[in-house]
Amino acid sequence: MKIVGYNDIRDAINAMEQFQSEKPDIFIKIRQAWSLARPIIASYDDVNHFLIKGYEIGQILSEKVEEMRVTLYPGGIYSIFSEKTQYGMGKSQIAHFLKLMYERAIPSALSEYHIFDPSEEGFNAFNDQLRLCFSKCNNNREFYFFVDEIDLISAPEISEERKVILIERFGNILIRTSEEAYNRELPFYIFLVLSNRILEDFERYAPHRIKRRINPFLRADILFDENDIEEFAVNFFAVLWASNYKNIKTKLRNYHYRFKELMGNLLTHFIENLDFLKLDIQSSVVGDLVERLRNMFEIIFDGVDDDQLGSINLGNESEVGSTLEGILKTYLLRKNRPFIIQENGNNIIVSYKNEEKVIKGHRTDGYYDFKIGDNEIGFMPVEITAQRSVNSGRKKRQLKAFTEKHMTLLIWIYINKRITDYELRRFDEEVSNELQRILLPRDLIQYILMVKDRAFSLLEDFRKDIMGDIETFLKKYAKILYNKWMIGQPIVIPPTVGTPTGGVTQVNLEDIDDRVSRLLENTFQYLDGATKRSHKGMKAKIEEELKGLQTPLQNIGVDWPFFDLNTIYRELTQELNNAGLCRYTTLEDRSYLVKIQELFTVNMAVDKCKRVISSRIEDKVKNLS
């Protein structure tokens, strides 16, 4: 992939402006369709230069036009389908192209493009439209009837029982007309635009009624590479610029040349960070790309003007990094409203504090506070950085100080993805608590500096679930802190049995078992946060969690410590190994406990290991008198 630059943007805009002057009606259709993420209602020949894989699409369509006289039979039901389940594959666009091609190939032919709706009114409209079109067909006039949006029958909220009814009804309407056309030998052809999802439902709920009658006709799965995405993105931008979208030309009277250069760089960074945008080359669809580009340009075109464009300097790495850090810190302050996490009937109040907290001489950028009532049960340090490295020097010492006692949230505006992954893998092996992370590519999000007033709306569009990710971390840590809090609560002793002088202290062993489960859950959450952990780190984690039992056990007369750490750890790892949940080579501190990814779960690990600790406590309790 080459870097998109000023010349690429300029040339694309010149070509688009010429196209706009030559075919203004088609240009408007392209802009409207891309703005709404809908198919372009125009012929393939008019728009093929602006499509992803336009040449391949043309070949597929040409073949189907050539085959039409031989392949299609009276009353035939054909599918324009996709092997993938996603919406946005381009099936509807190809169906519209095919419809217009058939009209041109046979001037006397008629056609209809029906948008299906699975409501009662929608079924009636579908039946009426189909019958009306069929009445216009005769031996001298062919009719091509296209049906789209059938996937709505497969909506997740529709029950299986309801799907069976809807599919049966849809099939009955189709089959009636199909059979009549076949028996009367009328050239009436039905084309269904189908995803793999609805095809699977046809197979599951009505295989003999409708699935066997559908003839696979045109597969719409077209793979594209980074060069295709680049070409499409440039064309997308050129359409918006040429149409003066959001009055952009007026806003940029003095700096329009620089804006084109910046947009060229942005499109390069957009393509380089497709993984961050959750747009995997092998699985992404055209609709996803259109949505991302549309939303990105919507925000930038709306927010940028001459003053902002003239003042920003995206070339100064240090300045950009510190400015982005500041925007993120402000964003966290504005967006983090206190919320409640419920745990066993207790309300854990989580709130963000835009204040420094000093931990072993290192200051946080802020922190999340966790409370049950007026009791603070813990906090999560927050570190926001745009440094090149977090695994060396002061930054590493700072993060290790934070993670020594607390699960920590790292928001890292990184420069090099490969280095980032390597550093974090190494860091995970050394820290005492999990380092939760939000990773943001600087070379992409730096463009929020162009629209400071709405800076984070752009970043949120790139990663809509960024706050969802943070909330997931908070809920996980709230459970860990709640477990610690519960472990440390006084052990309730029921009334003694027997005489006041000779009675035996009774301790609820289920309560002990529950506390052990909680401390092991916290321990194995730590292991679950990485592929492997050092034995030294695992032992330190178990020891830290076990200390939560010190006060409640001492209060009922159990001496502390009651365990040998190395012995307990050896037994725990053996249980995990025997259960096939983890593996290890040796038990030396520098060696590792490695979880078996496809089998390991925190709950299974707790279930297999809790007797190692609870049996020891039970023996101590039974000896109390």
Stockholm file with secondary structure:
# STOCKHOLM 1.0

chainA/1-625         MKIVGYNDIRDAINAMEQFQSEKPDIFIKIRQAWSLARPIIASYDDVNHFLIKGYEIGQILSEKVEEMRVTLYPGGIYSIFSEKTQYGMGKSQIAHFLKLMYERAIPSALSEYHIFDPSEEGFNAFNDQLRLCFSKCNNNREFYFFVDEIDLISAPEISEERKVILIERFGNILIRTSEEAYNRELPFYIFLVLSNRILEDFERYAPHRIKRRINPFLRADILFDENDIEEFAVNFFAVLWASNYKNIKTKLRNYHYRFKELMGNLLTHFIENLDFLKLDIQSSVVGDLVERLRNMFEIIFDGVDDDQLGSINLGNESEVGSTLEGILKTYLLRKNRPFIIQENGNNIIVSYKNEEKVIKGHRTDGYYDFKIGDNEIGFMPVEITAQRSVNSGRKKRQLKAFTEKHMTLLIWIYINKRITDYELRRFDEEVSNELQRILLPRDLIQYILMVKDRAFSLLEDFRKDIMGDIETFLKKYAKILYNKWMIGQPIVIPPTVGTPTGGVTQVNLEDIDDRVSRLLENTFQYLDGATKRSHKGMKAKIEEELKGLQTPLQNIGVDWPFFDLNTIYRELTQELNNAGLCRYTTLEDRSYLVKIQELFTVNMAVDKCKRVISSRIEDKVKNLS
#=GR chainA/1-625 SS CCCCCHHHHHHHHHHHHHHHHHCHHHHHHHHHHHHHTCCCCSCHHHHGGGSTTHHHHHHHHHHHHHHHHHHCCTTCEEEEECSSCCSCSSHHHHHHHHHHHHHHHSTTCEEEEEECCCSHHHHHHHHHHHHHHHHTCBTTBCEEEEEECGGGGGCTTSCHHHHHHHHHHHHHHHHHHHHHHHHHTCCEEEEEEECHHHHHHHHHHCTTTTGGGEEEEEECCCCCCHHHHHHHHHHHHHHHHHTTGGGHHHHTTTTHHHHHHHHHHHHHHHHHTTTTTTCCTTTCCHHHHHHHHHHHHHHHHHHCCHHHHHHCCTTCHHHHHHHHHHHHHHHHHHHCCCEEEEETTEEEEEEEECSCCEETTEECSEEEEEEETTEEEEEEEEEEECCSCSSSHHHHHHHHHHHTTSCEEEEEEESCHHHHHHHHHHHHTTCSSCEEEEEEEHHHHGGGGGGGGGHHHHHHHHTTTHHHHHHHHHHHHHHHHHHHHHHTSCCCCCCCBSCTTTCBCCCCHHHHHHHHHHHHHHHHHHHHTSSEEEHHHHHHHHHHHHGGGHHHHHHTTCCSCCSCHHHHHHHHHHHHHHTTSEECSCCSTTSEEEECTTTCCHHHHHHHHHHHHHHHHHHHHHTCC
#=GC SS_cons         CCCCCHHHHHHHHHHHHHHHHHCHHHHHHHHHHHHHTCCCCSCHHHHGGGSTTHHHHHHHHHHHHHHHHHHCCTTCEEEEECSSCCSCSSHHHHHHHHHHHHHHHSTTCEEEEEECCCSHHHHHHHHHHHHHHHHTCBTTBCEEEEEECGGGGGCTTSCHHHHHHHHHHHHHHHHHHHHHHHHHTCCEEEEEEECHHHHHHHHHHCTTTTGGGEEEEEECCCCCCHHHHHHHHHHHHHHHHHTTGGGHHHHTTTTHHHHHHHHHHHHHHHHHTTTTTTCCTTTCCHHHHHHHHHHHHHHHHHHCCHHHHHHCCTTCHHHHHHHHHHHHHHHHHHHCCCEEEEETTEEEEEEEECSCCEETTEECSEEEEEEETTEEEEEEEEEEECCSCSSSHHHHHHHHHHHTTSCEEEEEEESCHHHHHHHHHHHHTTCSSCEEEEEEEHHHHGGGGGGGGGHHHHHHHHTTTHHHHHHHHHHHHHHHHHHHHHHTSCCCCCCCBSCTTTCBCCCCHHHHHHHHHHHHHHHHHHHHTSSEEEHHHHHHHHHHHHGGGHHHHHHTTCCSCCSCHHHHHHHHHHHHHHTTSEECSCCSTTSEEEECTTTCCHHHHHHHHHHHHHHHHHHHHHTCC
//
